[in-house]
Each structure stands twice: as structure tokens, then as C-alpha cells.
Amino acid sequence: MAVAALVAIAPAVARTQEGCPTGTGTTLSRAAAGEHVQRVAAQLSDEATRARRWAIGWTIAYGALTAAQGIPAFFVHDKGLRADLVVGAATSAVGLLGVAVLPPEVLASHTALSRELGDGTLGDACAAGLRADQLRAAAVDDEAFATGPVMHVANAVVNLAAGLVLGLGYHRWASGAITAASGIAVGELQILTAPTNLRDAPSGGDAAPTVAVSIMALPSVRTTASGLALAVHF
């Protein structure tokens, strides 16, 4: 009788002791896999909070820059100045569209993992661990791309093109150079402040500490001129 009981429970014992492969190439016990899932979920939650603040800040900044240049363009009679404002508003609108259409992937990864853990879609700890690593890897790849060479080149190309439109199309080389230089500077600031905690953290380890950065667009109105100031707080 005792032997039969041992035979019956043997498969269950084996399942609890078998290893769980992870997306990092290691194998964990089921208990460790559960802890790993919770650790990854906490990382994604923290990074999603930072990414959300970053996206909101840059949406406000680019939206304000677009409005501050686009609205006055309707009331300016000087064709050259109107061209400056329209091109500046257009480049700011490109930045706004980029943030709106391509938000940080960690937002989707965090939402997906939270939902799947909550509704039990993932099943056991092994499946949950693999899925958590998959979603984390997608967020890491996105952070690497968002701060990588392609984004720097794209930023330079868009803003240099804006400067050339003013120079070649309207013979406003001075304002074209200012538009290109200021646009590149703002774009580089956007890239610099993008969240990269997951990218910089050891695989499966704790997220690397970073300096919190907040950006706010502030209208600047004076008796001689009006414009927009970007306030950056580290």
C-alpha cells in the first residue's frame, strides 16, 4: 500500500522539483521561477511609471512647441517669418507624432504581464517566467533602439531637412541654421532623457539606478517677444 502511494505521488514530486528554463538561458526551480516573475513584474512596473512620465512630458513639450509656432503663423504677414514658424511647427509636430504613435514598449509589456498574471492566462510558474522574460526582452530592445544610432541619425535628418527647406526654398539660411540646430538639440534631449533602466540592468537583475529627469514646456511672454521655454529638472 505504501509503495503504491509513493508511486502515485512520484510524478507530482518530480514536477515540483523539475527546473524551469528562463529567457536568459538559465534554469530555475519552480519556487525561484515564481520569485523571478515577481521581480520582473516589479521592474516593468517601475520602468513603465518612468516611461509614462517621459511620454507625457514630451507630448506636452512638443504640443506646446507646435502650437506656439503654428498659431502665430496664421497672423504673420511677413512671408519669411511665416515660413520660419510653419517649418518650426512642422518639425515639432513630427516629434509629437513620434511620441504619440511610438510610445515606449515597456508600457505595453507591463500592461500585458499584469493582465496575464491577473487572469491566470500564463498557468504555472515556468510558463509565467518565460512570458515575463519575453516581455522584458521586448522592452529592453525598444529602449536600446530608442537611444541608438538610428534615432540620432533620424533626428539629424529631419531637422537638417527643415533647415534646408528654409534655406533653399526661402533663402533664409540664418533662420534655417537656427531651426536645424535648435531642433537637433531638442531631439537629442528627448533621446537623452528616454528611460533606459531595463537596458542598463543585468539580465534578470535589479534595474539600474538612474537620475530622474522631468521636462516641462513653459510659455514665455515679454513685451518684445514671445516664445516657449523648456525647463529640465534633474
Contacts in CASP RR format, 6 or more apart in sequence:
PFRMAT RR
TARGET T0000
AUTHOR 0000-0000-0000
METHOD contacts of the structure
MODEL  1
MAVAALVAIAPAVARTQEGCPTGTGTTLSRAAAGEHVQRVAAQLSDEATR
ARRWAIGWTIAYGALTAAQGIPAFFVHDKGLRADLVVGAATSAVGLLGVA
VLPPEVLASHTALSRELGDGTLGDACAAGLRADQLRAAAVDDEAFATGPV
MHVANAVVNLAAGLVLGLGYHRWASGAITAASGIAVGELQILTAPTNLRD
APSGGDAAPTVAVSIMALPSVRTTASGLALAVHF
16 30 0 8 1.000
17 29 0 8 1.000
17 30 0 8 1.000
18 30 0 8 1.000
19 27 0 8 1.000
19 28 0 8 1.000
19 29 0 8 1.000
19 30 0 8 1.000
19 33 0 8 1.000
19 126 0 8 1.000
20 27 0 8 1.000
20 28 0 8 1.000
20 29 0 8 1.000
20 30 0 8 1.000
20 32 0 8 1.000
20 33 0 8 1.000
20 125 0 8 1.000
20 126 0 8 1.000
20 129 0 8 1.000
20 130 0 8 1.000
21 27 0 8 1.000
21 126 0 8 1.000
21 130 0 8 1.000
22 28 0 8 1.000
22 33 0 8 1.000
22 36 0 8 1.000
22 129 0 8 1.000
22 130 0 8 1.000
22 133 0 8 1.000
23 129 0 8 1.000
23 130 0 8 1.000
23 133 0 8 1.000
23 134 0 8 1.000
23 137 0 8 1.000
24 133 0 8 1.000
24 203 0 8 1.000
24 204 0 8 1.000
28 36 0 8 1.000
30 124 0 8 1.000
30 125 0 8 1.000
30 126 0 8 1.000
31 125 0 8 1.000
33 125 0 8 1.000
33 126 0 8 1.000
33 128 0 8 1.000
33 129 0 8 1.000
34 125 0 8 1.000
34 128 0 8 1.000
34 129 0 8 1.000
36 129 0 8 1.000
36 132 0 8 1.000
36 204 0 8 1.000
37 117 0 8 1.000
37 125 0 8 1.000
37 128 0 8 1.000
37 129 0 8 1.000
37 132 0 8 1.000
39 204 0 8 1.000
39 205 0 8 1.000
39 206 0 8 1.000
40 113 0 8 1.000
40 129 0 8 1.000
40 132 0 8 1.000
40 133 0 8 1.000
40 135 0 8 1.000
40 136 0 8 1.000
40 204 0 8 1.000
41 113 0 8 1.000
41 114 0 8 1.000
41 117 0 8 1.000
41 132 0 8 1.000
43 136 0 8 1.000
43 197 0 8 1.000
43 198 0 8 1.000
43 201 0 8 1.000
43 204 0 8 1.000
43 205 0 8 1.000
43 206 0 8 1.000
43 207 0 8 1.000
44 106 0 8 1.000
44 109 0 8 1.000
44 110 0 8 1.000
44 113 0 8 1.000
44 135 0 8 1.000
44 136 0 8 1.000
44 139 0 8 1.000
44 198 0 8 1.000
45 110 0 8 1.000
45 114 0 8 1.000
46 197 0 8 1.000
46 207 0 8 1.000
47 106 0 8 1.000
47 110 0 8 1.000
47 139 0 8 1.000
47 195 0 8 1.000
47 197 0 8 1.000
47 198 0 8 1.000
47 207 0 8 1.000
48 104 0 8 1.000
48 106 0 8 1.000
48 107 0 8 1.000
48 109 0 8 1.000
48 110 0 8 1.000
48 111 0 8 1.000
50 195 0 8 1.000
50 197 0 8 1.000
50 210 0 8 1.000
50 212 0 8 1.000
51 103 0 8 1.000
51 104 0 8 1.000
51 106 0 8 1.000
51 107 0 8 1.000
51 195 0 8 1.000
52 107 0 8 1.000
53 214 0 8 1.000
54 104 0 8 1.000
54 193 0 8 1.000
54 194 0 8 1.000
54 195 0 8 1.000
54 213 0 8 1.000
55 99 0 8 1.000
55 103 0 8 1.000
55 104 0 8 1.000
55 107 0 8 1.000
57 214 0 8 1.000
57 215 0 8 1.000
57 216 0 8 1.000
57 217 0 8 1.000
58 95 0 8 1.000
58 99 0 8 1.000
58 190 0 8 1.000
58 215 0 8 1.000
59 96 0 8 1.000
59 99 0 8 1.000
59 100 0 8 1.000
60 216 0 8 1.000
60 217 0 8 1.000
61 215 0 8 1.000
61 216 0 8 1.000
61 217 0 8 1.000
61 230 0 8 1.000
62 92 0 8 1.000
62 93 0 8 1.000
62 95 0 8 1.000
62 96 0 8 1.000
62 99 0 8 1.000
63 92 0 8 1.000
63 93 0 8 1.000
63 96 0 8 1.000
63 217 0 8 1.000
64 217 0 8 1.000
64 219 0 8 1.000
64 228 0 8 1.000
65 88 0 8 1.000
65 89 0 8 1.000
65 92 0 8 1.000
65 186 0 8 1.000
65 217 0 8 1.000
65 228 0 8 1.000
66 89 0 8 1.000
66 92 0 8 1.000
66 93 0 8 1.000
66 96 0 8 1.000
67 89 0 8 1.000
68 219 0 8 1.000
68 226 0 8 1.000
68 227 0 8 1.000
68 228 0 8 1.000
69 85 0 8 1.000
69 86 0 8 1.000
69 88 0 8 1.000
69 89 0 8 1.000
69 92 0 8 1.000
70 85 0 8 1.000
70 86 0 8 1.000
70 88 0 8 1.000
70 89 0 8 1.000
72 85 0 8 1.000
72 226 0 8 1.000
73 82 0 8 1.000
73 85 0 8 1.000
73 86 0 8 1.000
73 89 0 8 1.000
76 82 0 8 1.000
76 85 0 8 1.000
79 170 0 8 1.000
80 170 0 8 1.000
80 172 0 8 1.000
80 175 0 8 1.000
83 166 0 8 1.000
83 170 0 8 1.000
83 172 0 8 1.000
84 166 0 8 1.000
84 172 0 8 1.000
84 175 0 8 1.000
84 176 0 8 1.000
84 179 0 8 1.000
87 162 0 8 1.000
87 163 0 8 1.000
87 165 0 8 1.000
87 166 0 8 1.000
87 176 0 8 1.000
87 179 0 8 1.000
88 162 0 8 1.000
88 179 0 8 1.000
90 162 0 8 1.000
91 158 0 8 1.000
91 159 0 8 1.000
91 162 0 8 1.000
91 179 0 8 1.000
91 183 0 8 1.000
94 158 0 8 1.000
95 187 0 8 1.000
95 190 0 8 1.000
99 190 0 8 1.000
104 139 0 8 1.000
104 142 0 8 1.000
104 143 0 8 1.000
104 146 0 8 1.000
104 194 0 8 1.000
104 195 0 8 1.000
105 138 0 8 1.000
105 139 0 8 1.000
105 141 0 8 1.000
105 142 0 8 1.000
105 143 0 8 1.000
106 139 0 8 1.000
106 142 0 8 1.000
106 143 0 8 1.000
106 195 0 8 1.000
106 198 0 8 1.000
109 135 0 8 1.000
109 136 0 8 1.000
109 138 0 8 1.000
109 139 0 8 1.000
110 135 0 8 1.000
110 139 0 8 1.000
112 135 0 8 1.000
113 131 0 8 1.000
113 132 0 8 1.000
113 135 0 8 1.000
115 121 0 8 1.000
116 122 0 8 1.000
116 128 0 8 1.000
116 131 0 8 1.000
117 128 0 8 1.000
122 128 0 8 1.000
122 129 0 8 1.000
122 131 0 8 1.000
133 204 0 8 1.000
136 198 0 8 1.000
136 204 0 8 1.000
139 198 0 8 1.000
140 198 0 8 1.000
140 199 0 8 1.000
143 194 0 8 1.000
143 195 0 8 1.000
143 196 0 8 1.000
143 198 0 8 1.000
143 199 0 8 1.000
144 199 0 8 1.000
145 151 0 8 1.000
146 191 0 8 1.000
146 194 0 8 1.000
147 191 0 8 1.000
147 194 0 8 1.000
147 196 0 8 1.000
147 199 0 8 1.000
148 191 0 8 1.000
151 191 0 8 1.000
152 188 0 8 1.000
152 191 0 8 1.000
155 183 0 8 1.000
155 184 0 8 1.000
155 187 0 8 1.000
155 188 0 8 1.000
155 190 0 8 1.000
155 191 0 8 1.000
156 184 0 8 1.000
159 179 0 8 1.000
159 180 0 8 1.000
159 181 0 8 1.000
159 183 0 8 1.000
159 184 0 8 1.000
159 187 0 8 1.000
160 180 0 8 1.000
160 184 0 8 1.000
162 176 0 8 1.000
162 179 0 8 1.000
162 180 0 8 1.000
162 183 0 8 1.000
163 176 0 8 1.000
163 177 0 8 1.000
163 179 0 8 1.000
163 180 0 8 1.000
164 176 0 8 1.000
164 180 0 8 1.000
166 172 0 8 1.000
166 173 0 8 1.000
166 175 0 8 1.000
166 176 0 8 1.000
166 179 0 8 1.000
167 173 0 8 1.000
167 176 0 8 1.000
186 230 0 8 1.000
189 215 0 8 1.000
189 230 0 8 1.000
189 232 0 8 1.000
193 213 0 8 1.000
193 215 0 8 1.000
193 232 0 8 1.000
195 210 0 8 1.000
196 210 0 8 1.000
197 207 0 8 1.000
197 208 0 8 1.000
197 209 0 8 1.000
197 210 0 8 1.000
198 207 0 8 1.000
200 207 0 8 1.000
200 208 0 8 1.000
200 210 0 8 1.000
201 207 0 8 1.000
201 208 0 8 1.000
211 234 0 8 1.000
212 234 0 8 1.000
213 232 0 8 1.000
213 233 0 8 1.000
213 234 0 8 1.000
214 232 0 8 1.000
214 233 0 8 1.000
215 230 0 8 1.000
215 231 0 8 1.000
215 232 0 8 1.000
215 233 0 8 1.000
216 230 0 8 1.000
216 231 0 8 1.000
216 233 0 8 1.000
217 228 0 8 1.000
217 229 0 8 1.000
217 230 0 8 1.000
217 231 0 8 1.000
218 228 0 8 1.000
218 229 0 8 1.000
218 230 0 8 1.000
218 231 0 8 1.000
219 226 0 8 1.000
219 227 0 8 1.000
219 228 0 8 1.000
219 229 0 8 1.000
220 226 0 8 1.000
220 227 0 8 1.000
220 228 0 8 1.000
220 229 0 8 1.000
221 227 0 8 1.000
END
